[in-house]
Amino acid sequence: MGNALSLKSLFGNQTNQESDSVSGCVSALAHDLAHFQITSQVPEGLNQHVASSKKAQAKWYNKLLLAWREANPPPKTPEQASRLVIQTLKQNNVDQGLLKFYSLPIPHDLIGSFPPPWPKGVIFELRTLPVDARAVADGDGLTVYVDVADPREAANVPREVLLAVSKRSIARASRDYLMADGLQRKIAAAGYRVLNGSNNEDVLAKKYRIRLRGIDAPENQMPYGLESKVELTYLVQGKCLVVHVYGEDQYGRLVGDVYCNGKFAQEIMLKKGLAWHYKAYDNRPELIKWEKDARVARVGLWAASNPEKPWEWRKANRQGRGILELIIDLFKLMADYLFRGNHNTKRR
């Protein structure tokens, strides 16, 4: 990748002996920057470490290339290369992916400023905008929004959504609120929403429905259902969340672990006795322990001797609704039969 002249400019006026002593991971980054200088192509395999578009990745490499040229002297050790990446990009999720890709270490004095690595099984991570209280459906489900400026979202916004946002801004400026509201509905139908940002500016955000992984809270109509919803609302209202996504359920919701200011939402719900451990889908030992401790302490729903399980309640109510619908259909058939009989008698 690259050529001798480009590599020489990236490594500076080092002697052959000094160049030979440059770490392999530093050399790999320098080679990829030289290659990018010539081809404008980022290295293959980077997508496995960063969840961003090729366009966004190209911007990072362009910044890194400029920073590397301006460094005096150029990075020679892995720690020096790591610091250059961190100082240039200033985005923790991007930094960590690139550092991992090149096997570069996080400098010792900066370890605390980085979030811990994703647990096994995490597909991707969401970093949300502040959560509205009305977005909490119950004790184990909520709706969140992610700013499309996030590298993972930026390249995936449909063109028609961007056009609708632009037209909506023009409509609002001209006080055509009927048109603006119609465009807002079009944006919402595509899974997006224009929100009011911290500086009173419009922020386009992607909507995600989240199901808290590993727990099952009482339904709102069940005992402790309202308390469970209120507790989750209290935890997340007005705060930005970190969601580790593991998959998607049959209703199109993302199943994930929810963190709020460093607090693990599922841990709080289980310890306060406001949710069951959903053993059928998650057998993590810490969830088992938190539910067991709440049972022993008889807190929340465990104050009852034999609380009804949410999944059994849903099953019973689905069956009940099925019987009710059958009865209603029979009454409709009987009413139709009587009506037709009366109508035919009158015709005679």
C-alpha positions as CSV (number, residue, x, y, z in Angstrom):
1,M,0.0,0.0,0.0
2,G,1.3,3.5,-0.9
3,N,4.8,4.3,-2.2
4,A,8.2,5.0,-0.7
5,L,7.9,8.8,-1.0
6,S,4.6,8.8,0.8
7,L,5.8,6.6,3.6
8,K,9.0,8.6,4.0
9,S,6.9,11.8,4.3
10,L,4.7,10.1,7.0
11,F,7.7,8.8,9.0
12,G,9.7,12.1,8.7
13,N,13.4,12.3,8.5
14,Q,14.1,9.1,10.4
15,T,17.2,7.0,9.7
16,N,16.7,3.5,8.3
17,Q,17.6,2.1,11.8
18,E,14.9,4.3,13.4
19,S,12.3,3.3,10.8
20,D,13.0,-0.3,11.4
21,S,12.4,0.2,15.1
22,V,8.9,1.6,14.5
23,S,6.2,-0.7,15.9
24,G,4.3,-2.9,13.5
25,C,1.0,-1.5,14.5
26,V,2.3,2.1,14.0
27,S,3.7,1.1,10.6
28,A,0.4,-0.4,9.6
29,L,-1.5,2.8,10.4
30,A,1.2,4.8,8.5
31,H,0.9,2.5,5.4
32,D,-2.9,2.8,5.4
33,L,-2.7,6.6,5.6
34,A,-0.2,6.5,2.7
35,H,-2.6,4.3,0.8
36,F,-5.5,6.6,1.5
37,Q,-3.4,9.5,0.2
38,I,-3.1,7.9,-3.1
39,T,-6.5,6.0,-3.5
40,S,-8.8,7.8,-1.1
41,Q,-9.8,4.2,0.1
42,V,-10.0,3.2,3.7
43,P,-8.7,-0.3,4.7
44,E,-10.8,-3.4,4.3
45,G,-12.2,-4.9,7.5
46,L,-12.6,-1.6,9.3
47,N,-16.4,-2.0,9.3
48,Q,-16.0,-4.9,11.8
49,H,-14.7,-2.4,14.4
50,V,-16.6,0.8,13.7
51,A,-20.3,1.2,12.8
52,S,-20.0,4.1,10.4
53,S,-20.3,4.7,6.7
54,K,-17.3,4.6,4.2
55,K,-17.9,8.4,3.7
56,A,-17.5,9.0,7.4
57,Q,-14.4,6.8,7.6
58,A,-12.8,8.7,4.8
59,K,-13.2,11.9,6.7
60,W,-11.4,10.4,9.7
61,Y,-8.5,9.2,7.6
62,N,-8.2,12.6,5.9
63,K,-8.0,14.2,9.4
64,L,-5.5,11.6,10.6
65,L,-3.4,12.1,7.4
66,L,-3.2,15.9,8.0
67,A,-2.4,15.4,11.7
68,W,0.3,12.9,11.0
69,R,2.0,15.2,8.5
70,E,1.9,18.1,11.0
71,A,3.3,16.0,13.9
72,N,6.9,16.8,14.7
73,P,8.3,14.3,15.1
74,P,5.8,11.8,13.7
75,P,4.5,9.0,16.0
76,K,6.9,6.2,16.5
77,T,5.6,4.3,19.4
78,P,2.1,2.7,19.8
79,E,1.2,5.1,22.6
80,Q,2.2,8.1,20.5
81,A,0.0,6.9,17.6
82,S,-2.9,6.3,20.0
83,R,-2.7,9.8,21.3
84,L,-2.7,11.2,17.8
85,V,-5.8,9.2,16.9
86,I,-7.6,10.3,20.1
87,Q,-6.6,13.9,19.9
88,T,-7.6,14.1,16.2
89,L,-10.9,12.4,16.2
90,K,-12.2,13.2,19.8
91,Q,-15.0,10.6,19.5
92,N,-14.7,7.7,22.0
93,N,-16.7,5.2,19.9
94,V,-14.6,5.9,16.8
95,D,-11.3,6.1,18.7
96,Q,-11.8,2.7,20.3
97,G,-12.7,1.0,17.0
98,L,-9.6,2.3,15.2
99,L,-7.3,1.6,18.2
100,K,-8.6,-2.0,18.2
101,F,-8.3,-2.3,14.4
102,Y,-4.6,-1.4,14.7
103,S,-4.0,-3.1,18.1
104,L,-3.0,0.3,19.5
105,P,-3.3,0.7,23.3
106,I,-5.4,3.2,25.2
107,P,-2.8,5.5,27.0
108,H,-2.8,4.7,30.7
109,D,-3.8,8.2,31.8
110,L,-6.8,8.1,29.4
111,I,-8.3,4.7,30.3
112,G,-10.9,6.3,32.7
113,S,-12.3,8.5,29.9
114,F,-13.3,5.6,27.7
115,P,-16.4,3.5,28.3
116,P,-15.8,-0.2,28.9
117,P,-15.7,-2.5,25.8
118,W,-18.9,-4.0,24.6
119,P,-19.9,-7.3,26.3
120,K,-20.1,-10.5,24.2
121,G,-23.1,-10.6,21.9
122,V,-23.6,-6.9,21.5
123,I,-24.4,-6.1,17.8
124,F,-24.2,-2.3,18.1
125,E,-24.6,0.5,20.6
126,L,-27.1,3.4,20.6
127,R,-26.5,6.7,22.3
128,T,-29.8,8.5,22.7
129,L,-31.1,12.0,23.0
130,P,-32.8,12.9,26.3
131,V,-35.8,10.6,26.9
132,D,-39.3,12.0,27.3
133,A,-41.4,10.6,30.1
134,R,-44.2,9.9,27.7
135,A,-41.8,7.5,25.8
136,V,-41.9,4.9,28.6
137,A,-44.6,2.4,27.7
138,D,-44.2,0.2,30.8
139,G,-41.6,-1.2,33.2
140,D,-39.6,-3.0,30.4
141,G,-40.2,-0.9,27.2
142,L,-39.6,2.6,26.0
143,T,-39.0,4.6,22.8
144,V,-35.8,6.5,22.2
145,Y,-34.4,8.8,19.6
146,V,-30.9,9.0,18.2
147,D,-29.4,12.1,16.6
148,V,-28.7,11.4,12.9
149,A,-25.4,13.2,13.3
150,D,-24.3,10.0,15.0
151,P,-21.8,8.3,12.6
152,R,-23.9,5.1,12.6
153,E,-27.1,7.0,11.5
154,A,-25.7,9.7,9.2
155,A,-25.4,7.6,6.0
156,N,-28.7,5.8,6.4
157,V,-31.2,8.7,6.4
158,P,-33.5,8.3,3.3
159,R,-33.2,11.2,0.8
160,E,-37.0,11.8,1.0
161,V,-36.7,12.3,4.8
162,L,-34.0,14.9,4.3
163,L,-36.1,16.7,1.6
164,A,-39.1,16.7,3.9
165,V,-37.0,18.2,6.7
166,S,-35.8,21.0,4.4
167,K,-39.3,21.7,3.1
168,R,-40.7,21.7,6.7
169,S,-38.1,24.3,7.7
170,I,-39.1,26.5,4.8
171,A,-42.8,26.0,5.6
172,R,-42.3,27.0,9.2
173,A,-40.3,30.1,8.2
174,S,-43.2,31.2,6.1
175,R,-45.6,30.3,8.9
176,D,-47.3,27.7,6.7
177,Y,-47.9,25.5,9.8
178,L,-50.5,23.3,8.0
179,M,-47.8,22.3,5.5
180,A,-45.2,21.9,8.2
181,D,-47.4,19.6,10.2
182,G,-48.1,17.4,7.1
183,L,-44.3,17.1,6.5
184,Q,-43.7,16.3,10.1
185,R,-46.2,13.4,9.8
186,K,-44.4,12.2,6.7
187,I,-41.1,12.3,8.6
188,A,-42.6,10.4,11.5
189,A,-44.1,7.7,9.2
190,A,-40.5,7.0,8.0
191,G,-39.3,6.4,11.6
192,Y,-37.8,9.8,12.2
193,R,-38.7,13.0,14.1
194,V,-37.6,16.6,14.2
195,L,-36.9,17.5,17.8
196,N,-36.1,20.8,19.6
197,G,-32.4,20.7,20.5
198,S,-30.7,22.2,23.5
199,N,-29.9,25.5,21.7
200,N,-33.5,25.7,20.3
201,E,-32.3,24.3,17.0
202,D,-34.1,21.5,15.0
203,V,-32.5,18.1,15.5
204,L,-33.4,15.2,13.1
205,A,-33.5,12.0,15.1
206,K,-34.2,8.3,14.3
207,K,-36.8,6.5,16.4
208,Y,-36.1,3.1,18.1
209,R,-38.4,1.1,20.3
210,I,-36.5,-0.7,23.0
211,R,-37.3,-3.9,25.0
212,L,-35.2,-4.2,28.2
213,R,-33.3,-7.5,27.8
214,G,-33.6,-10.2,30.4
215,I,-36.6,-8.8,32.5
216,D,-40.3,-8.9,32.2
217,A,-42.2,-6.2,34.1
218,P,-45.8,-6.5,35.2
219,E,-48.3,-5.2,32.6
220,N,-49.7,-1.8,33.4
221,Q,-53.1,-3.4,34.3
222,M,-51.4,-5.8,36.8
223,P,-50.5,-5.2,40.4
224,Y,-47.3,-3.2,40.5
225,G,-47.6,-2.5,36.8
226,L,-47.9,1.3,37.4
227,E,-45.2,1.3,40.0
228,S,-42.9,-0.5,37.6
229,K,-43.6,2.1,34.8
230,V,-43.1,5.0,37.2
231,E,-39.7,3.6,38.4
232,L,-38.4,3.2,34.9
233,T,-39.7,6.7,34.0
234,Y,-38.0,8.2,37.0
235,L,-34.7,6.6,36.0
236,V,-34.6,7.7,32.3
237,Q,-36.7,10.9,32.1
238,G,-34.6,13.7,30.6
239,K,-31.5,11.7,30.4
240,C,-29.3,10.4,27.6
241,L,-29.1,6.6,27.5
242,V,-26.6,4.0,26.3
243,V,-28.2,1.0,24.8
244,H,-26.3,-2.2,24.0
245,V,-28.4,-3.9,21.4
246,Y,-28.4,-7.8,21.2
247,G,-31.2,-8.4,18.7
248,E,-34.8,-7.7,17.7
249,D,-38.0,-9.3,19.0
250,Q,-41.1,-10.4,17.1
251,Y,-42.6,-6.9,17.4
252,G,-39.7,-5.1,15.8
253,R,-38.3,-3.8,19.1
254,L,-34.6,-3.7,19.7
255,V,-33.7,-6.0,22.7
256,G,-30.9,-4.5,24.7
257,D,-29.3,-3.5,28.0
258,V,-30.1,0.1,29.0
259,Y,-27.6,2.2,30.9
260,C,-28.4,5.6,32.4
261,N,-25.6,7.7,33.9
262,G,-23.7,4.5,34.6
263,K,-26.7,2.8,36.2
264,F,-27.9,-0.5,34.7
265,A,-31.7,-0.2,34.3
266,Q,-32.4,-4.0,34.6
267,E,-30.4,-4.2,37.8
268,I,-32.5,-1.4,39.4
269,M,-35.8,-2.9,38.3
270,L,-35.0,-6.4,39.6
271,K,-33.5,-5.2,42.9
272,K,-36.6,-3.1,43.6
273,G,-38.9,-6.0,42.9
274,L,-40.5,-4.3,40.0
275,A,-39.7,-6.9,37.3
276,W,-39.3,-10.7,36.9
277,H,-36.1,-12.2,35.6
278,Y,-37.1,-13.5,32.2
279,K,-35.2,-16.8,32.4
280,A,-36.6,-18.2,29.2
281,Y,-34.5,-15.6,27.2
282,D,-31.6,-14.7,29.5
283,N,-29.8,-16.8,32.1
284,R,-27.2,-14.3,33.3
285,P,-26.3,-15.2,36.9
286,E,-26.4,-11.6,38.1
287,L,-30.0,-11.3,37.0
288,I,-30.8,-14.5,38.9
289,K,-29.2,-13.1,42.0
290,W,-30.9,-9.7,41.9
291,E,-34.3,-11.3,41.6
292,K,-33.5,-13.8,44.4
293,D,-32.4,-11.0,46.7
294,A,-35.6,-9.1,46.1
295,R,-37.7,-12.2,46.8
296,V,-35.9,-12.7,50.1
297,A,-36.4,-9.1,51.1
298,R,-40.0,-9.3,49.9
299,V,-39.8,-5.9,48.2
300,G,-42.1,-4.7,45.4
301,L,-44.2,-7.4,43.8
302,W,-42.6,-10.0,46.1
303,A,-44.6,-8.6,49.0
304,A,-47.4,-10.8,47.6
305,S,-47.2,-14.5,48.4
306,N,-47.8,-15.7,44.9
307,P,-47.5,-12.8,42.4
308,E,-48.9,-13.6,38.9
309,K,-46.2,-13.9,36.2
310,P,-46.6,-11.4,33.4
311,W,-46.3,-14.0,30.6
312,E,-49.0,-16.1,32.2
313,W,-51.2,-13.0,32.6
314,R,-50.8,-12.1,28.9
315,K,-51.6,-15.7,27.8
316,A,-54.7,-15.8,29.9
317,N,-55.9,-12.4,28.7
318,R,-55.3,-13.4,25.1
319,Q,-57.4,-16.5,25.6
320,G,-60.1,-14.4,27.4
321,R,-60.2,-11.9,24.5
322,G,-60.5,-14.8,22.1
323,I,-63.6,-16.2,23.9
324,L,-65.1,-12.7,24.2
325,E,-64.6,-12.0,20.5
326,L,-66.3,-15.4,19.7
327,I,-69.3,-14.5,21.9
328,I,-69.6,-11.1,20.2
329,D,-69.5,-12.8,16.7
330,L,-72.3,-15.2,17.8
331,F,-74.4,-12.3,18.9
332,K,-73.8,-10.5,15.6
333,L,-74.9,-13.6,13.7
334,M,-78.0,-14.0,15.9
335,A,-78.9,-10.3,15.4
336,D,-78.4,-10.6,11.6
337,Y,-80.5,-13.8,11.5
338,L,-83.4,-12.1,13.5
339,F,-83.2,-9.0,11.4
340,R,-83.4,-11.0,8.2
341,G,-86.3,-13.1,9.6
342,N,-88.2,-10.0,10.5
343,H,-87.5,-8.4,7.2
344,N,-88.7,-11.4,5.2
345,T,-92.0,-11.6,7.3
346,K,-92.8,-7.9,6.5
347,R,-92.2,-8.5,2.8
348,R,-94.8,-11.3,2.8
